Amino acid sequence: MNTSDLAWFKSSYSGSQGDSCVEVASCPDTIHVRDSKMRDGDQLAVSPVAWARFLTYTTNH
């Protein structure tokens, strides 16, 4: 899959100035995460279960 074809969403925690932005795109089997300033750079791909655990951990700590 070409990740440039995904629907990317900017994190609601990202600043309005365009700095420190994280974007996320989901597929049935994978959650993709990237730096919005480096769209052609490295990306992180994790399972939906791992992403849910990450979100649960970050909201509880």
Legacy VTK file of the C-alpha trace (Angstrom):
# vtk DataFile Version 3.0
C-alpha trace
ASCII
DATASET POLYDATA
POINTS 61 float
0.000 0.000 0.000
1.197 3.486 -0.830
0.819 5.483 2.378
0.445 8.736 0.438
-3.009 7.469 -0.586
-4.179 7.200 3.035
-6.445 9.707 4.767
-4.085 11.362 7.273
-5.372 13.240 10.314
-3.416 15.738 12.397
-3.358 15.139 16.130
-5.653 17.377 18.159
-2.681 17.848 20.528
-0.520 19.351 17.763
0.115 23.067 17.914
-1.809 25.488 15.722
1.472 27.058 14.560
2.311 23.999 12.441
5.091 22.856 14.743
5.414 19.464 16.408
2.620 17.923 14.375
1.853 14.230 14.361
-0.423 12.704 11.743
-2.193 9.361 11.934
-3.864 7.223 9.276
-5.648 3.953 9.922
-6.182 0.834 7.863
-7.977 -2.305 8.989
-4.722 -4.006 10.070
-2.318 -1.107 10.635
-2.131 2.338 12.218
0.382 4.631 10.483
2.039 7.537 12.320
4.271 10.227 10.806
5.749 13.669 11.378
3.714 16.120 9.313
6.841 18.075 8.386
8.527 14.966 6.958
5.725 13.350 4.969
8.156 11.511 2.717
10.313 10.442 5.650
10.171 7.472 7.971
6.827 6.388 9.360
5.776 4.174 12.207
3.298 1.365 11.556
1.714 -0.499 14.478
-1.162 -2.883 15.011
-4.518 -1.497 16.154
-4.055 -3.342 19.469
-0.654 -1.710 20.057
-2.092 1.712 19.153
-5.008 1.253 21.573
-2.584 0.282 24.351
-0.458 3.344 23.609
-3.482 5.643 23.749
-4.707 4.056 26.961
-1.265 4.410 28.545
-0.807 8.046 27.494
-4.225 9.119 28.737
-3.712 7.418 32.109
-0.209 8.806 32.824
LINES 1 62
61 0 1 2 3 4 5 6 7 8 9 10 11 12 13 14 15 16 17 18 19 20 21 22 23 24 25 26 27 28 29 30 31 32 33 34 35 36 37 38 39 40 41 42 43 44 45 46 47 48 49 50 51 52 53 54 55 56 57 58 59 60
